[in-house]
Structure formats: structure tokens, C-alpha cells
Amino acid sequence: RKIQEEITNLKNSMEAPKTGIKALISESEQKLKSNLKSQADETASRRQDNLNYQKNVATMSDAISALEKGASVLKKYYEELEAKLDASFLQRSKEEPAPPDTFGDEGYKGQSQQGNEVLDMLKFILDETWKEEKEAHSDEKNEQHDFEDSMADLKKQESDFQKQIAKLEKVLGEKSEELLKKQEELAKTESE
């Protein structure tokens, strides 16, 4: 009788639907599987975020380069235009009649002022693009740190699950051995 109770208790400790060793192993394996999926998903998401960051920074870098070149060309153009205008006024002799008011200094100043407004606007856009690029670098750095922290946590959990599974499997093996011995003992007792 006592051997049969021990056999029943051993079977229950291994086979019980929610608390048995096999159920605990299965639950731990599911958690491990879920953990590995989370790692894969986070890695794929991080990889995509990084690719988007790289594309975004490359676009901003190209924009910055184009804006700097454009501002340089416009600045040079307006400086040359102003120099030509100044030179044309200086080259006039005293006999030449004064230019009509429509072609006077006011018209040229307007062109110069518009040129300065365009250059100021380009400088503003350039500054904002620099700020946006700096922010993108900062965001990428923070996202990478967050990813690394999350992966470290997931890796620790993975290790814990693996240790738990190994421990439970060892206990299951011991209980299985004990069960076999008890069943042999029962069979021997019954045959006697």
C-alpha cells in the first residue's frame, strides 16, 4: 500500500496539469520561446529604426551640403553684382547724364536687400537642418542605449529560463528514476 501511495505521489508531482514538473517545464519553455521571439522582434525593429536613421541623416547631410553650396553661390553672385554696380557708377564721367530715378540706387538696394533676405532664409534653413541632424544623432544614441538595456534584460531572463528548465529536467529525471525503482519494488513485492 505504502509503495502504491509513493508511486501515485511521484506521478502526481511529475504529471499534475498545473503544478507538475512536466507542466512547469512546458511553461518555462513557452516563456523562453516568447523571450527569444521578443529578442528577435526587438532586434529587427532596432535594425529598421537604425536604417531609417541612417537614411534620414544622409538626406540631412545632403541638404546641408546643398544649402551651403547654394548660399555660397548666391553670396558670391550678390557680391559680384554689387561690385559691378559700384564699378559702373564709378566709371561714369561727369558729362554723362544722371540715370533716371527708375534705375537709381533704390532699385539696386532692393536687389541687394532681397539677396540678403534669401541668404538669411538659407542660413535659417541650414541652422534648423543642423539642429534636426543633431537631434537625430541624440535620439539614435538614446534608442541604442534603450535597446541595449532591454536586450540585457531579455538575455538575463533567457539565462534564468534555461537554468530553470535544466533544474526542472534534472528533478524530473530524479523523480523518474525514483518512480522506476518504486514500480520495480512494487512488482517484486506483488510477485512475492
Backbone as a ProteinNet text record, in pm:
[ID]
protein_1_A
[PRIMARY]
RKIQEEITNLKNSMEAPKTGIKALISESEQKLKSNLKSQADETASRRQDNLNYQKNVATMSDAISALEKGASVLKKYYEELEAKLDASFLQRSKEEPAPPDTFGDEGYKGQSQQGNEVLDMLKFILDETWKEEKEAHSDEKNEQHDFEDSMADLKKQESDFQKQIAKLEKVLGEKSEELLKKQEELAKTESE
[TERTIARY]
81.5	0	85	180.1	266.5	341.4	386	459.3	365.6	241.8	146	117.8	109.6	90.7	211.4	328.2	451	454.4	416	412.6	311.2	194.8	91.6	141.7	204.6	258.7	367.6	453.6	559.3	497.7	399.2	333.4	265.5	197	131	232.6	344.8	445.7	504.3	502.2	554.8	445.9	324.2	221.4	109.6	100.4	-10.8	-20.1	-142.9	-160.6	-100.6	-109.8	-59.6	65	78.7	188.6	292.6	268.4	363.5	490.6	595.7	726.4	718.1	648.3	635.5	560.9	458.1	383.7	472.5	552.2	643.7	750.8	799.3	898.4	834.5	714.3	644.1	621	579.7	556.9	686.9	795.6	925.9	973.1	948.6	987.3	907.5	778.9	696.5	748.5	783.2	838	970.5	1052.2	1179.9	1155.2	1060.2	1026.3	977.2	891.6	840.7	954.4	1046.1	1161.2	1246.9	1273.8	1355.4	1285.7	1153.3	1077.9	1088.1	1077.7	1091.2	1228.4	1330.9	1466.1	1475.9	1421.7	1426.5	1346.7	1228	1144	1210.7	1264.9	1331.2	1453.7	1527.5	1646.5	1606.8	1503.3	1456.5	1405.6	1330.7	1278.7	1392.7	1491	1605.8	1684.8	1701.3	1774.3	1702.4	1568.1	1490.3	1497.7	1486.7	1497.8	1634	1738.8	1873.2	1888.2	1830.3	1836	1763.5	1647	1573.7	1654.7	1719.6	1806.1	1919	1983.6	2093.5	2047	1930.1	1875.9	1843.7	1783	1744.5	1867.7	1970.7	2093.4	2162.6	2161	2222.1	2147.6	2015.1	1934.5	1965.1	1972.2	2003.2	2143	2236.4	2373.2	2377.6	2304.6	2297	2231.8	2126.5	2057.6	2149.9	2224.2	2318.1	2422.3	2475.6	2576.2	2518.7	2398.4	2335.2	2305.6	2258.2	2228.4	2355.7	2462.8	2589.7	2641.8	2634.7	2680.8	2593.3	2461.5	2369.6	2391.7	2408.8	2432.9	2564.2	2665.8	2795.8	2785.4	2715.8	2699.3	2619.9	2510.7	2429.7	2506.7	2579.8	2658	2760.8	2828.2	2927.6	2860	2743.9	2671.2	2633.5	2576	2533.7	2653.2	2763.8	2885	2937.6	2939.4	2985.7	2890.8	2761.3	2662.7	2680.7	2698.1	2716.6	2846.2	2952.9	3080.7	3068.4	2996.4	2977.5	2897.8	2794.5	2712.9	2793.3	2869.1	2952.7	3055.1	3114.4	3214.1	3150.6	3029.5	2967.5	2934.7	2901	2875.5	3005.4	3112.4	3239.7	3298.2	3270.9	3330.3	3261.4	3146.2	3075.7	3152.4	3159.5	3226	3127.6	3179.9	3094.2	3001.1	3034.5	2949	2825	2827.7	2712.8	2596.7	2479.4	2363.1	2333.8	2271	2234.2	2130.6	2135.6	2037.8	1899.3	1796.7	1661.4	1636.9	1537.5	1509	1475.6	1416	1378.1	1500.2	1615	1736.5	1835.3	1788.1	1876.6	1919.6	1981.5	2035.8	1928.4	1807.2	1699.8	1674.1	1672.5	1648.2	1756.7	1878.1	1988.9	1989.1	1953.4	1946.9	1839.4	1728.6	1621.6	1671.8	1747.1	1802.4	1897.4	1979.7	2073.9	1999	1892.8	1815.7	1746.6	1690.1	1627.2	1730.8	1848.5	1956.7	1991.8	1998.9	2028.1	1916.1	1791.2	1678.7	1686.6	1721.4	1735	1848.2	1960.8	2073.7	2037.5	1963.7	1919.2	1825.5	1737.5	1645.1	1722.5	1819.5	1901.4	1979.2	2030.1	2102.9	2009.2	1886.5	1788.5	1759	1734.9	1705.7	1825.7	1944.4	2066.8	2081.3	2060.3	2068.8	1966.5	1844.7	1739.8	1773.6	1831.5	1869.4	1981.8	2076.8	2184	2124.7	2029.3	1965.1	1892.9	1822.3	1748.2	1843.9	1957.1	2055.3	2114	2145.3	2199.6	2097.5	1971.5	1865.1	1850.7	1863	1854.3	1967.3	2089	2201.9	2176	2125.2	2095.2	1986.4	1880.3	1772.1	1823.3	1907.2	1962.1	2046.2	2125.3	2209.8	2121.2	2016.5	1925.8	1853.3	1806.2	1736.8	1830.2	1955.9	2052.7	2077.4	2089.6	2108.7	1987.4	1867.5	1745.2	1740	1776.7	1777.6	1877.3	1995.8	2097.4	2052.2	1988.6	1936.3	1827.9	1737.1	1629.2	1685.2	1781.8	1840.5	1914.6	1980.3	2049	1947.4	1833.2	1727.7	1673.9	1648.4	1596.9	1698	1825.4	1929.6	1937.9	1922.9	1924.3	1803.9	1687.6	1567.8	1585.9	1644	1669.4	1757.3	1862.4	1952.9	1879.6	1797.3	1720.3	1625.1	1556.6	1465.2	1541	1657	1736.1	1782.4	1824.1	1866.1	1747.9	1633	1514.2	1473.8	1477.3	1442.1	1540	1668.9	1770.2	1748	1719.7	1696.1	1572	1464.5	1341	1360.1	1436.3	1461.9	1545.2	1637	1717.1	1626	1538.5	1444.5	1352.2	1305.1	1218.9	1291.5	1417.2	1498.5	1511	1536.2	1548.8	1416.6	1307.3	1174.9	1139.9	1176.2	1150.3	1226.8	1351.8	1433.6	1371.6	1331	1269.1	1139.5	1062.6	938.4	965.8	1066.5	1102.2	1140.1	1218.1	1259.3	1137.5	1046.7	926.2	838.5	829.2	749	813.2	946.8	1016.5	995.2	1002.5	983.9	841.1	742.6	603.7	585.3	643.3	632	696.2	809.7	879.5	793.8	735.6	652.2	529	466.7	345.9	378.4	496.2	532.5	563.8	608.4	640.5	512.4
-120.5	0	125.8	130.9	248.5	273.3	171.5	185.9	242.4	197.3	248.6	397.7	439.6	582.8	663.7	609.5	678.9	690.6	583.9	585.3	690	693.6	792.1	934.3	954.8	1089.3	1130.2	1037.1	1066.8	1101.6	1023.4	1051.5	1188.6	1217.6	1349.8	1463.3	1445.2	1552.4	1576.8	1473.5	1489.8	1527.1	1473.8	1484.2	1584.6	1639.1	1729.4	1840.3	1870.1	1963	2103.2	2160.2	2298	2305.3	2208.4	2217.2	2108.5	2015	1906.9	1956	1877.1	1916	1930.9	1841	1850	1977.6	2013.9	2137.5	2259.5	2255.3	2367.4	2378.6	2264.7	2265.9	2324.9	2279.9	2330	2481.4	2526	2669.6	2748.2	2697.7	2764.7	2766.2	2657.1	2652.2	2753.9	2770.3	2870.8	3011.9	3035	3166.1	3191.4	3088.8	3100.8	3130.4	3057.8	3080	3223.7	3270.9	3407.4	3509.3	3480.3	3567.4	3576.3	3462.3	3460.5	3535.4	3522	3596.9	3746.7	3785.6	3927.8	3980.7	3901	3942.4	3961.4	3865.9	3874	3994.2	4015.4	4128.6	4262	4273.8	4399.5	4424.2	4318.5	4333.1	4377.6	4316.9	4354.4	4498.4	4534.8	4671.2	4771.7	4737.7	4827.2	4843.3	4732.4	4736.4	4829.7	4818.4	4903.1	5049.4	5074.4	5211.9	5271.3	5189.3	5237.5	5266.9	5181.4	5207.3	5337.9	5358.5	5483.5	5604	5589.9	5696.6	5726.8	5622.6	5643.2	5714.4	5673.9	5740.1	5886.3	5909.9	6045	6134.2	6083.2	6161.4	6186	6086.6	6105.2	6213.2	6212.4	6314.5	6452.7	6460.9	6590.2	6636.5	6544.4	6578.7	6632.6	6567.1	6615.5	6753.6	6772.5	6902.1	7010.6	6978.7	7076.7	7114.3	7015.3	7041.2	7128	7095.1	7172.9	7315.6	7329.7	7464.3	7547	7485.4	7559	7602.3	7511.2	7546.1	7656	7640.2	7741.1	7877	7880.7	8008.1	8069.3	7986.5	8035.9	8095.4	8025.4	8073.9	8204.7	8209	8331.9	8448.2	8421.7	8527.8	8583.4	8493.4	8535.6	8615	8566.3	8634	8776.2	8789.8	8923.2	9014.1	8958.9	9040.4	9088.3	9000.1	9038.5	9139.3	9118.4	9211.4	9349.1	9350.7	9478.8	9546.3	9468.5	9523.2	9580.3	9508.8	9558.2	9687.8	9690.2	9811.1	9928.5	9902.9	10009.3	10056.1	9962.9	9997.7	10074.7	10039.6	10109.8	10253.5	10275.7	10413.7	10492.6	10429	10497.5	10531.1	10449.2	10468.8	10578.5	10623.9	10726.2	10859	10922.2	11053.4	11160	11276.9	11384.7	11431.4	11404.9	11450.4	11364.6	11243.4	11156	11209.6	11199.4	11244.7	11147	11196.1	11111	11008.8	10889.7	10789.6	10828	10784.1	10814.2	10750.1	10802.8	10754.2	10605	10554.4	10413.1	10321.9	10370.9	10291.1	10340.6	10416.8	10474.5	10373.6	10425.1	10341	10259.4	10309.3	10239.3	10102	10091.6	9963.9	9863.5	9907.8	9817.7	9777	9870	9836.5	9732	9741.9	9643.8	9505.3	9496.7	9368.9	9315.6	9403	9364.1	9318.5	9391	9356.6	9220.7	9198.1	9068.8	8956.5	8982.6	8883.7	8850.3	8954.2	8930.6	8852.1	8880.1	8804.9	8657.5	8633.4	8494.9	8425.8	8496	8438	8412.9	8505.9	8487.2	8366.3	8352.4	8239.7	8108	8105.8	7986	7953.5	8057.6	8036.7	7979.1	8030.9	7979.4	7831.6	7798.8	7659.5	7570.6	7620.3	7545.5	7520.8	7625.1	7610.4	7510.4	7517.4	7424.9	7281.1	7264.2	7130.7	7075.7	7162.1	7120.3	7074.8	7153.2	7117.6	6983.5	6966	6841.6	6722.4	6741.5	6633.4	6600.9	6705.1	6684.5	6609.8	6646.7	6580.1	6434.1	6409.8	6272.3	6187.2	6243.3	6169.7	6139.5	6238	6220.7	6115.2	6122.7	6024	5883.1	5871.3	5740.8	5684.2	5769.4	5725.9	5675.5	5750.6	5710.7	5580.4	5569	5446.8	5326.5	5346.3	5236.5	5193.2	5291.8	5257.2	5183.1	5230.1	5163.5	5019.8	5002.9	4869.4	4779.1	4830.4	4750.7	4711.5	4804.5	4774	4666.8	4681.7	4585.4	4447.8	4443.9	4316.4	4252	4331.5	4276.4	4211.2	4277.4	4219.9	4089.8	4092.7	3973.3	3858	3889.1	3786.7	3726.1	3809.3	3758.5	3667.6	3711.4	3627.8	3495.7	3503.1	3382.1	3285.6	3337.3	3254.9	3194.6	3276	3226.5	3114.5	3132.3	3028.7	2899.9	2914.1	2796.3	2722.4	2798.2	2735.6	2666.2	2732.8	2676.3	2546.3	2547.4	2427.8	2314.5	2347.4	2245	2186.5	2272.7	2227.4	2138	2181.7	2102.2	1968.4	1968.5	1842.8	1747.3	1803.8	1720.6	1658	1741.2	1690.9	1586.5	1611.9	1516.1	1383.5	1390.9	1268.6	1192.3	1265.1	1200.1	1136.4	1209.1	1156.4	1035.5	1040.8	927.8	804.2	825.4	715.1	656.6	746.5	704.4	626.8	676.2	609.1	468.1	453.8	321.3	225.8	276.5	192.4	149.5	244.1	211.7	111.1	127.7	33.8	-105.2	-111.5	-240.3	-303.4	-215.9	-263.4	-319	-248.3	-291.4	-425.8	-435.1	-558.4	-675.9	-649.7	-752.9	-796.1	-693.8	-721.6	-802.1	-766.3	-835.7	-978.1	-998.2	-1133.1	-1223.1	-1162.2	-1241.3	-1278.7
0	0	0	89.8	101.9	-29.8	-93.4	-220.9	-327.3	-329.1	-428.1	-403.9	-279.3	-247.8	-294.1	-269.7	-312.8	-465.5	-533.3	-681.1	-728.6	-667.1	-704.1	-678.9	-565.7	-533.5	-633.1	-668.7	-767.6	-902.7	-944.2	-1072.9	-1069.1	-959.3	-946.8	-949.6	-880.6	-878.7	-1017.9	-1101.2	-1237.9	-1337.3	-1321.2	-1423.1	-1395.2	-1274.7	-1242.2	-1347.3	-1392.6	-1505	-1484.5	-1367	-1348.7	-1261.2	-1170.6	-1074.8	-1092.3	-1181.8	-1204	-1271.9	-1254.9	-1311.2	-1463.1	-1528.7	-1674.8	-1716.5	-1640.1	-1670.2	-1648.8	-1542.6	-1514.7	-1623.5	-1669.1	-1778.8	-1904.1	-1935.2	-2053.9	-2043.2	-1927.1	-1905.7	-1922.3	-1865.6	-1877.7	-2022.5	-2094.7	-2236.2	-2317.3	-2284.7	-2353.6	-2324.4	-2198.1	-2161.7	-2233.9	-2242.9	-2314.2	-2461.9	-2519.6	-2661	-2682.9	-2593.9	-2602	-2586.6	-2495.3	-2473.4	-2600	-2662.1	-2784.2	-2897.7	-2904.4	-3006.6	-2980.1	-2853.5	-2818.4	-2858.1	-2833.3	-2872.1	-3023.1	-3097.1	-3243.9	-3294	-3236.1	-3277.8	-3247.7	-3126.4	-3089.6	-3175.4	-3205.8	-3290.6	-3431.1	-3486.1	-3620.2	-3620.6	-3518.3	-3508.2	-3494.3	-3412.2	-3391.6	-3520.5	-3592.9	-3720.3	-3818.5	-3826	-3917	-3873.6	-3743.5	-3692.9	-3726.7	-3714.6	-3744.7	-3893.7	-3979	-4123.7	-4158	-4095	-4117.1	-4069.7	-3956.2	-3903.3	-4002.2	-4052.7	-4146.6	-4273.8	-4324.4	-4444.2	-4414.8	-4300.2	-4260.4	-4246	-4180.2	-4161.5	-4295.7	-4382.7	-4515.7	-4593.1	-4584.1	-4651.6	-4594.8	-4460.9	-4398.7	-4435.2	-4441.1	-4478.4	-4621.5	-4711.4	-4849.5	-4855.3	-4775.9	-4772.4	-4720	-4615.5	-4558.3	-4662	-4729	-4832.2	-4943.9	-4989.6	-5096.3	-5049.9	-4927.5	-4874.7	-4861.8	-4814.4	-4800.7	-4936.9	-5034.3	-5169.7	-5229.8	-5213.7	-5267	-5204.2	-5072.9	-5003.8	-5050.8	-5069.1	-5114.2	-5255	-5343.9	-5481.7	-5482.1	-5407.8	-5403.2	-5343	-5236.5	-5172.1	-5271.2	-5339.9	-5439.3	-5551.4	-5597.2	-5704.2	-5661.4	-5543.9	-5497.9	-5472.8	-5425.4	-5406.6	-5541.4	-5642.4	-5775.4	-5839.3	-5821.2	-5874.1	-5812.9	-5680.6	-5612	-5656.9	-5675.5	-5720	-5861.4	-5949.7	-6086.1	-6085.9	-6001.9	-5995.8	-5942.4	-5835.8	-5780.8	-5884.1	-5956.2	-6057.2	-6171.9	-6211.5	-6323.9	-6284.8	-6159.9	-6116	-6109.3	-6068.8	-6056.9	-6193.4	-6294.8	-6426.1	-6506.8	-6465.2	-6541.9	-6533.2	-6643.7	-6643	-6599.3	-6573.6	-6526.6	-6635.2	-6764	-6871.7	-6887.3	-6838.6	-6856.3	-6775.5	-6834.3	-6757.5	-6644.1	-6544.3	-6429.5	-6475.9	-6423.9	-6465.4	-6414.9	-6486.4	-6439.3	-6302.5	-6231.7	-6097.2	-6095	-6200.1	-6200.3	-6198.8	-6244.7	-6243	-6139.6	-6046.1	-5944.8	-5840.9	-5738	-5631.5	-5560.6	-5553.6	-5482.3	-5542.5	-5674.3	-5740.6	-5708.1	-5702.7	-5674.3	-5527.1	-5441.1	-5299.2	-5275.3	-5345	-5331.7	-5368.8	-5477.3	-5520.3	-5413.6	-5359.4	-5255.4	-5130.8	-5097	-4978.4	-4997.7	-5117	-5144.3	-5137.3	-5188.1	-5182.3	-5038.6	-4954.4	-4812.5	-4745.3	-4783.2	-4725.4	-4764.8	-4890.5	-4937.1	-4861.9	-4846.5	-4773.6	-4627.1	-4567.3	-4427.4	-4417.4	-4515	-4514.2	-4529.3	-4618.9	-4636.7	-4509.1	-4444.4	-4318	-4212.6	-4205.7	-4109.3	-4136.6	-4263.2	-4300	-4267.5	-4296.2	-4267.8	-4117.7	-4038.2	-3891.9	-3840	-3890.8	-3847.1	-3888.2	-4006.1	-4052	-3965.1	-3927.8	-3835.8	-3702.9	-3650.7	-3522.9	-3534.8	-3646.4	-3668.6	-3676.7	-3743.2	-3753.9	-3616.5	-3539.3	-3404.4	-3318	-3329.1	-3254.2	-3298.1	-3427.8	-3479	-3421.8	-3413.7	-3355.5	-3207.8	-3136.8	-2994.8	-2974.3	-3054.7	-3045.2	-3074.8	-3176.4	-3213.9	-3099.6	-3038.8	-2926.4	-2811.5	-2779	-2670.6	-2703.7	-2828.5	-2869.7	-2864.8	-2902.2	-2898.2	-2754	-2662.9	-2521	-2465.9	-2498.9	-2453.9	-2506.3	-2633	-2693.7	-2620.5	-2594.4	-2526.6	-2386.1	-2314.3	-2180.7	-2188.2	-2283.2	-2299.8	-2335.2	-2425.4	-2465	-2348.3	-2266.2	-2149.2	-2055	-2034.6	-1950.3	-2010.8	-2141.3	-2208.2	-2203.8	-2219.1	-2214	-2073.3	-1971.1	-1833.6	-1811.2	-1858.7	-1846	-1921	-2038.8	-2117.5	-2037.9	-1979.9	-1899.6	-1779.8	-1714	-1599.1	-1640.7	-1754.4	-1803	-1834.8	-1898.2	-1932.7	-1806.8	-1706.7	-1580.6	-1513.5	-1515	-1453.1	-1523.8	-1656.6	-1733.6	-1701.6	-1698.6	-1668.9	-1529.1	-1433.9	-1296.4	-1290.1	-1356.5	-1356.4	-1427.1	-1535.5	-1606	-1521.1	-1444.7	-1353.6	-1247.7	-1190.4	-1090.1	-1151.9	-1273.4	-1343.2	-1362.9	-1402.1	-1419.8	-1289.2	-1181.1	-1049.3	-1008.1	-1029.2	-992.8	-1079.5	-1208.2	-1298	-1252.3	-1212.8	-1161.1	-1034.8	-946	-820.9	-849.6	-946.7	-984.2	-1036	-1122.5	-1174.4	-1062	-967.8	-854.8	-773.6	-749.6	-672	-747.7	-880.7	-959.8	-958.5	-964.3	-956.2	-818.6	-718.2	-581.5	-564.7	-621	-613.4	-686.2	-805.2	-883	-806.8	-742.6	-665.8	-546.5	-479.9	-362.4	-403.6	-514.3	-561	-602.1	-663.4	-706.7	-586	-477.4	-357.1	-292.2
[MASK]
++++++++++++++++++++++++++++++++++++++++++++++++++++++++++++++++++++++++++++++++++++++++++++++++++++++++++++++++++++++++++++++++++++++++++++++++++++++++++++++++++++++++++++++++++++++++++++++++

